C-alpha cells in the first residue's frame, strides 16, 4: 500500500503542473543492481529510486533479501510508474535499460534525457568527468561526498556496520600524540615522526623528492606497525571489469538513502544542463541530438551489449594452436641462438642483451629502448644475415605471439566463459570525433 500510494503521488505530479518545462517536472530515475552483468542468470534489480521534485526522492525496495513486502506487488506499481506519460531522466540510461527492459521485461516510456550523454553534448572530450559523482561536484556541490560511506564499504575499508577495519589508520595516528592503551609511547612517537617525515617528502616537487628517504620510511613504518601490533592500512584494490556491484552487502539504511540521492542528483543535473543549453541558445538543438541520436542510439547499443557476440570456440582453438606454436618456436630460437637465461618478456633484460650483442645506437631512439618501432628500424638498418637483424625479427615474432595469446585469446575465453558470448561495453561518446568505441 505504501509503494502504491507513493507511485500514485508521483504520477499525480504530472497532472499537477504541466506548464513547467521537462527539466522541471521530469522525474529522475535510477536502479541499484546485484551485478554489473544483466545477462547473468541471477541478475536482480535490488531497488528503483525516483526523484519527482526538488529534494523529494524515494527508494522502492524490490528484489532485495530484506524487502519487507511482496516484491511482485511492488513491481506492478513500479511498472505503472515507468509506463506513465511523465518524462523521465536517467544517468547512463543504456545500463539501466538492460535491467528494466531486457531482464524485467518492462516498458519504460518517455525517457527524455540522459545526464551523462547530456554532459557529453555540452562539453565533449573531458575524459573521466562524466560519472554521476563527477557531475555532482559541478551541478550539486552540496551533495559531494554523499556516497563516501558506501564506497568505503565496497572497497573493503569498513565493515558493513561502518566500523573501520584498520585498527589505526596512518592519518589517525598523526593526530594522536598519546599512545593508545597498551602501546609503547616511545615507539608510538617514532612512528608518528616517521610517517610525518614520509608525508613531508611526498609534499616536495617531484624533482626534489628523495626516493631513498621514502623507501627507508616505508620500511621503518612496516617494522613499527609490527612491533606495535597495528594492522597496516591496505592498498585500495583496483576494481576488476568482471567484479559485480556488491550492493547487497551494504547496510539497508545506507543504500536506501544513497539510491534516493542518486535519483535526486540526476534531476538536479538535468536542470543544470538545461540552464546551460538556455544560456547558449542551444535548447532545441540539444534536445534534437538527445531525441534522435543519443537516446535511440543508446537503446540499440544496449540491446547489442545484452545480446552479446557469440564466440566460435572451435576457430579460437585453431588460432591458439597456431599462436602457441609460433610462441614456442620463437622463444626456442632466441634461447638457442642468443641467450638461454634471458627473460624475453623483460625489456630491461632484452636491452642488456642487446648491448652485449653490439647493437648500435640509432639516432632518435631512447637508450635502452626495445619498442617495436625501434626494432623495426634495426631490421631495416642491418643487412640480411646479420645476427642483430635476426635477433630483432625473432624478438618481434615472440612478442606478437605472446601478446596474441595472453592479451587476446585468453581474455576472449575469460570474458565469454559465462554464456559463450562477449558482452562488451559500447560507448556512444567514447571518442572526441564521435566514432563508436568499445571496452571490456
ROLUM-578018 format. One record per residue (C-alpha): x negated, y negated, z. Coordinates in steps of 0.1 Angstrom, whole numbers, padded with zeros to 4 digits, always signed. Layout:
XYZ
...
END
This chain:
+0000+0000+0000
-0029-0024+0008
-0045-0018-0026
-0012-0022-0043
-0005-0055-0026
-0040-0067-0034
-0036-0058-0071
-0001-0074-0073
-0016-0106-0057
-0045-0108-0082
-0022-0102-0112
+0001-0128-0098
-0027-0154-0100
-0025-0151-0138
+0011-0164-0138
+0004-0189-0111
-0016-0213-0133
-0023-0207-0169
-0032-0243-0176
-0068-0238-0164
-0094-0225-0188
-0107-0189-0189
-0136-0198-0167
-0112-0209-0140
-0087-0181-0139
-0107-0152-0153
-0115-0125-0127
-0150-0113-0121
-0152-0075-0121
-0180-0052-0110
-0184-0015-0103
-0207+0004-0080
-0215+0040-0090
-0233+0070-0076
-0257+0073-0106
-0271+0052-0134
-0262+0080-0158
-0225+0081-0166
-0228+0113-0188
-0239+0133-0157
-0211+0158-0147
-0209+0144-0111
-0209+0107-0121
-0184+0087-0100
-0172+0051-0096
-0176+0046-0059
-0157+0013-0059
-0145-0016-0081
-0149-0052-0068
-0129-0082-0081
-0130-0119-0075
-0100-0139-0086
-0106-0174-0073
-0132-0195-0055
-0145-0175-0025
-0117-0149-0029
-0130-0114-0036
-0124-0079-0025
-0138-0044-0030
-0115-0014-0037
-0130+0018-0024
-0124+0047-0048
-0145+0079-0053
-0164+0075-0021
-0167+0101+0006
-0154+0076+0032
-0124+0064+0013
-0095+0062+0039
-0067+0068+0015
-0058+0088-0016
-0082+0076-0043
-0059+0089-0071
-0032+0065-0060
-0057+0037-0057
-0070+0044-0092
-0034+0039-0105
-0034+0004-0091
-0069-0003-0104
-0057+0009-0138
-0029-0017-0137
-0054-0044-0128
-0078-0036-0156
-0050-0033-0181
-0033-0066-0171
-0035-0096-0195
-0056-0116-0171
-0090-0124-0187
-0120-0105-0172
-0157-0112-0169
-0185-0087-0162
-0222-0089-0158
-0237-0063-0183
-0203-0051-0195
-0220-0024-0215
-0229-0005-0183
-0195-0008-0165
-0176+0001-0197
-0191+0035-0199
-0179+0044-0163
-0145+0028-0167
-0136+0038-0202
-0157+0068-0210
-0158+0085-0176
-0125+0075-0161
-0107+0071-0195
-0092+0037-0185
-0084+0009-0208
-0099-0025-0199
-0080-0053-0216
-0091-0088-0223
-0128-0088-0214
-0136-0124-0224
-0172-0129-0211
-0204-0111-0202
-0225-0133-0180
-0258-0115-0188
-0252-0120-0226
-0239-0155-0220
-0272-0164-0205
-0290-0149-0235
-0269-0172-0257
-0276-0203-0236
-0313-0196-0231
-0329-0168-0251
-0364-0153-0247
-0369-0158-0209
-0378-0122-0203
-0368-0107-0169
-0345-0136-0160
-0311-0122-0169
-0302-0100-0140
-0274-0109-0116
-0299-0115-0089
-0320-0139-0111
-0289-0158-0122
-0276-0161-0087
-0306-0183-0079
-0296-0206-0108
-0258-0208-0105
-0251-0197-0069
-0281-0206-0047
-0260-0203-0016
-0258-0166-0022
-0295-0160-0027
-0306-0130-0005
-0271-0115-0001
-0285-0081-0012
-0317-0081+0009
-0304-0056+0034
-0291-0033+0007
-0323-0034-0014
-0344-0027+0017
-0324+0005+0024
-0327+0016-0013
-0365+0010-0012
-0366+0031+0020
-0379+0003+0041
-0350+0006+0066
-0327+0034+0077
-0290+0035+0068
-0284+0018+0102
-0306-0011+0091
-0334-0003+0116
-0369-0009+0103
-0385+0024+0099
-0420+0009+0102
-0428+0008+0139
-0446-0025+0134
-0449-0043+0101
-0480-0064+0093
-0461-0097+0091
-0446-0089+0125
-0480-0082+0141
-0493-0116+0131
-0466-0133+0151
-0472-0113+0183
-0501-0124+0204
-0494-0100+0233
-0498-0063+0225
-0466-0042+0229
-0463-0019+0259
-0488+0010+0256
-0511-0008+0230
-0547-0017+0238
-0548-0056+0239
-0584-0058+0226
-0577-0036+0196
-0545-0055+0190
-0563-0088+0189
-0588-0073+0165
-0560-0061+0143
-0543-0095+0142
-0576-0112+0133
-0584-0086+0106
-0550-0090+0090
-0553-0128+0091
-0588-0126+0075
-0573-0105+0047
-0545-0129+0042
-0569-0159+0041
-0590-0141+0015
-0558-0133-0005
-0549-0170-0005
-0581-0181-0022
-0581-0187-0060
-0589-0155-0079
-0624-0166-0089
-0633-0173-0052
-0620-0141-0038
-0644-0116-0024
-0633-0080-0032
-0658-0066-0007
-0642-0085+0022
-0607-0074+0012
-0619-0038+0009
-0636-0039+0043
-0604-0055+0058
-0582-0028+0043
-0604+0000+0057
-0606-0016+0092
-0568-0022+0093
-0562+0015+0085
-0586+0025+0113
-0569+0002+0138
-0534+0014+0128
-0546+0049+0135
-0562+0040+0169
-0531+0021+0180
-0508+0048+0166
-0489+0025+0144
-0473+0036+0111
-0489+0017+0083
-0464-0002+0060
-0457+0019+0030
-0461+0006-0005
-0430-0001-0025
-0422+0028-0047
-0417+0019-0084
-0382+0029-0094
-0382+0057-0119
-0360+0054-0150
-0343+0086-0140
-0336+0076-0104
-0299+0073-0095
-0281+0044-0079
-0283+0057-0043
-0253+0036-0032
-0237+0065-0014
-0263+0063+0014
-0256+0026+0021
-0235+0018+0052
-0200+0012+0041
-0197-0023+0056
-0229-0034+0038
-0219-0020+0004
-0183-0033+0005
-0195-0068+0012
-0223-0067-0013
-0200-0054-0040
-0174-0082-0034
-0201-0108-0036
-0213-0093-0069
-0179-0100-0084
-0177-0134-0068
-0212-0144-0081
-0202-0131-0116
-0173-0155-0115
-0195-0184-0103
-0220-0178-0131
-0192-0177-0157
-0181-0212-0145
-0216-0225-0146
-0223-0212-0180
-0190-0227-0193
-0201-0260-0179
-0234-0258-0198
-0215-0250-0230
-0193-0280-0224
-0223-0303-0218
-0239-0293-0251
-0206-0293-0270
-0210-0256-0280
-0179-0241-0263
-0163-0229-0295
-0195-0216-0310
-0205-0198-0277
-0171-0181-0274
-0171-0172-0310
-0205-0154-0306
-0192-0137-0275
-0160-0126-0291
-0172-0115-0325
-0207-0103-0318
-0217-0098-0281
-0186-0080-0268
-0177-0057-0297
-0215-0050-0302
-0218-0041-0265
-0188-0017-0268
-0203+0001-0299
-0238+0003-0283
-0222+0015-0250
-0204+0043-0269
-0237+0053-0286
-0255+0054-0253
-0228+0075-0237
-0227+0100-0266
-0265+0102-0269
-0286+0116-0297
-0289+0153-0300
-0325+0167-0299
-0335+0195-0323
-0355+0216-0299
-0365+0242-0325
-0381+0215-0345
-0396+0199-0314
-0412+0233-0306
-0428+0234-0341
-0441+0199-0337
-0455+0206-0303
-0472+0237-0315
-0490+0218-0343
-0499+0189-0320
-0513+0213-0294
-0535+0230-0320
-0548+0196-0331
-0554+0186-0295
-0573+0218-0286
-0594+0217-0318
-0604+0180-0315
-0614+0185-0278
-0634+0216-0286
-0652+0198-0314
-0660+0168-0291
-0674+0191-0264
-0693+0214-0288
-0709+0186-0308
-0714+0158-0283
-0710+0164-0245
-0691+0192-0228
-0689+0174-0194
-0672+0142-0205
-0635+0134-0198
-0625+0122-0233
-0593+0106-0218
-0615+0083-0197
-0625+0051-0217
-0653+0044-0192
-0669+0079-0197
-0664+0076-0235
-0681+0042-0235
-0711+0056-0216
-0714+0085-0240
-0713+0061-0270
-0742+0042-0255
-0762+0075-0253
-0752+0082-0290
-0767+0049-0300
-0736+0032-0313
-0744-0003-0325
-0727-0034-0312
-0701-0046-0337
-0695-0083-0340
-0663-0094-0322
-0659-0062-0302
-0660-0064-0264
-0689-0045-0248
-0677-0010-0238
-0645-0013-0258
-0633+0021-0272
-0599+0010-0286
-0585+0022-0319
-0593-0010-0337
-0630-0008-0327
-0632+0029-0335
-0617+0023-0370
-0644-0003-0375
-0671+0022-0366
-0656+0047-0391
-0659+0021-0418
-0693+0009-0406
-0711+0043-0407
-0717+0065-0437
-0700+0099-0441
-0722+0125-0423
-0734+0101-0396
-0728+0117-0362
-0714+0084-0349
-0687+0083-0376
-0679+0119-0369
-0675+0111-0332
-0652+0082-0338
-0630+0102-0362
-0628+0132-0338
-0620+0109-0308
-0592+0092-0326
-0577+0126-0336
-0579+0138-0300
-0562+0106-0287
-0535+0107-0313
-0527+0144-0304
-0529+0136-0267
-0505+0106-0270
-0480+0126-0291
-0479+0154-0266
-0478+0135-0234
-0463+0102-0244
-0435+0115-0267
-0429+0153-0268
-0429+0158-0230
-0408+0127-0224
-0383+0137-0250
-0379+0171-0233
-0376+0154-0199
-0350+0129-0210
-0330+0155-0228
-0331+0181-0201
-0296+0173-0187
-0275+0179-0218
-0298+0182-0248
-0294+0146-0258
-0314+0114-0255
-0293+0087-0238
-0314+0056-0244
-0305+0021-0234
-0297-0001-0264
-0305-0038-0260
-0283-0062-0280
-0306-0090-0269
-0338-0073-0263
-0358-0094-0287
-0361-0132-0293
-0354-0127-0330
-0321-0109-0324
-0332-0074-0335
-0319-0044-0316
-0343-0027-0293
-0341+0003-0270
-0356+0016-0238
-0358+0049-0219
END
